[in-house]
């Protein structure tokens, strides 16, 4: 007789103790994940967003909608009470979410936002005009002192309006934008003695702060641009909220690029996933009227654990949950003492490489007629259509390499970290183009002269 291996019964594999333990752990993770999502969904049921005609009550949403929104909050680690706005019938992470996220970084100090909208500028000019008109009337009645005070106020308001107009022009927003918000993040240099500052041993810590400005705008896009597939209905309907949120998000990504760019990519994946779910189930009234398909049929609203019931029998998509096997996703927010790490290397982008090459040629002062001779002297094909990754990298090394080497040597001589110098001079953590390296080289040259003196 043939002996049956102990690990099989009737030809089926019998799991080992380790495999059983692994199954139990995975099951516990999935159960814990479902429990947490269900708790968030119950919180969402008691919440309200907006006011008046735009009021959205969580209790009016279908269970499927609440569950999809709860999964979105769980994946992004957002608090549905304070971090989420419902705009245009869909959930969006608001400015408070990004501010709290930035606060978790040990190098973040504070941020400021400035409204550069055309309406703000016009309001100041209108008030200045009223003060001038009042000054004329006061002067005519013999009250010269009060008239002079009114003229002074008018001048101050006109100066402020001019400052807003100039600042807005520097960011070059879309002409039709109704709201323009500038955000400035103040963060500590990477080399700042954070622990000593926290203990209060250093009181003049402002010298370690760098300002990183960024700007964004919304509103006024309208239907004329919609035909070109550039419509922004959420920005048009809620320009103030949208511009403030996008501005702080963009500034945070610029100020903490090594940390925020990979993190923002994760958030965008979650946003796209929940938007796909939301598109299917947003018509709650229609969902209530529709007959549910059989439990064994395809489900329109699907999650890793299959928790919610179906909304319509087509288009099932799974929200991302960790490694794709149903395990609960790890918290996305970094610890308070997080140290920025370099983002993962990006795949080679031929279009981007070509743009960077031509930008470097322009920064190096190589005119269009001199490009082919330069390529020949450098041992490169005269047409970039024949180039691959190696040729573009070689060209960048020839164009940018000398300035990069000069900056690296200058940083060592002056005793400054490249990231700190870049933040102070360029407003970003690392130089990208030849002009950036040249600007840093000029700054280091001046600093070296000061040191030698």
Secondary structure, 3 states (H helix, E strand, C coil): CCCCCCCEECCEECCCHHHHHHHHHHHHHHHHHHHHHHHHHHHHHCCEECCHHHCEEHHHCCHHHHHHHHHHHHHHCCCCCCCEEEECCEEEECHHHHHHHHHCCCCEEEEEEEECCHHHHHHHHHHHHHHHHHHHHHHHCCCHHHHHHHHHHHHHHHHHHHHHHHHHHHHCCCCCCCEEEEEEEEEECCCCCHHHHHCCCCCCHHHHEEEEEEEEEECCCCCCCHHHCCCCHHHHHCHHHHHHHHHHHHHHHHHCHHHHHHHHHHHHHHHHHHHHHHHHHCCHHHHHHCCCCCCCCCCCECCCCCCCCCCCCCCCECCCCCCCCCCCCCCCCCCCCCCCCCCCCCCCCHHHHHHHHHHHHHHCCCCHHHHHHHHHHCCCCCCHHHCCHHHHHHHHHHHHHHHHHHHHHHHHHHCCCHHHHHHHHHCCCCCCCHHHHHHHHHHHHHHHHHHHC
